[in-house]
């Protein structure tokens, strides 16, 4: 029987099966699922009688606050380091420095606009 099923499985990959072979393959290979009487009603009863749990433990909010503090402190430290690096490289802290606008770039752009 196993050899016959192997042949049918290989045959279905290359050609179409006749009705008898297809029926045999479906009976032997494809499992048949069935539910007992009243299965639908018992499932719906459990759904209707169930409660919604969010899974939020009391310590969840506390751990969330700790994680937020760690991320916020790290972000503020990164911003301070970037401002110090910009101050050292540009020599001052201004809006142009914070936005990355360099005064040496403005002069050529103005001269290009004036020439045309």
N, C-alpha and C positions, 0 to 999 in steps of 0.2 A: 504494500500500500504506500509506503514511504517513497519508493522509486516512482510510482505512478504520480504522486503529488509533485515530486521534484520535476518530472517531465512536464507536467501541466504548468508549473510555475515558469519554467524555462520557455515553454511553448507560448505562453501568454505574452512574453516579451517580444517575440518575433512575429507571431501570427494571431489571428482571431480564433477563439475557441468555439466549438459548436455548443449547443444548449446543454447537452448531457455533460460535457467536460466542465463547462462553466458551473453547472449545478453541483457537481462533485467537488470542485475547488472551493466554492462558497460554503458548502456544508462542512468540509474538513478543515479549512484554513481560517475562515472568518468566524470569530466567536459570536455566539448568539447571547445577547444580554436580555434579561427579563427581570422585571420588578414584581414584588409581591403585591397582592391586593391591598389597597389602602396606603401604598407608599407615598403617593402624591399628597394625600390628606395629612399624613404624619409630618411630611416635610413642611408643608404650608403651616401646620400648627406650630411647629418649632420656630419657624420664621416669625410668625405673628406673636408668639409668646416670648421671644428672645429679647434681650436687652442690648443696648448699644454701649459698648465700652470703648473709650478712646485710647486706652492704654497709656494714659499720661500718669505717671507716678508722681508723687509730691516732690521727689528729688530731681525730676526732669527739669523743672523750671530753674531750680538752683544750679544745676549743671549747665543749663543754657546760659544763665547769667555769667557763670565763670568763663565759659568759652567766649562769650561776647566781650568780656573784659580783656581777655588775653589777645583777641584779635584787634580790639580797639587800641590797646596799649602798643601793640606791634605796629599798627598803622600810623599812630601818632609819632612813634620813634622813627619810622621810615620817612615821614614828611619832614621832621626836624633835620634828619641827616641830609635829605635832598636840599633843603634850604641852606644849610651850612655849605654844602658842596657848591651850590650856585653862588653864594656869597664869596667863597674863596676864588672861584673861577672868573666871576664877573667884577668883583671888587665892590659891589653894592647890592642892596636888595631894593628893587623897585618893581612896579607893575610890569615894565618891559622885561626885566630879568625873570620874573615869575612866569610870564607868558612865553618866554624863550625868544623874544624879539631882540635882536642884536643891533646896536647903533651903527655898526660898520656896514650892515646890509642896507640900511635906509638910504645912505648917500648914493650908492650906485643906482638904486631904484629911482630915486628922485631925478638923478641926472638923465636916466633913460626916458623918463616921462617928459622932461623939459625939452630934450632934443627933438622929439617928434611933434 
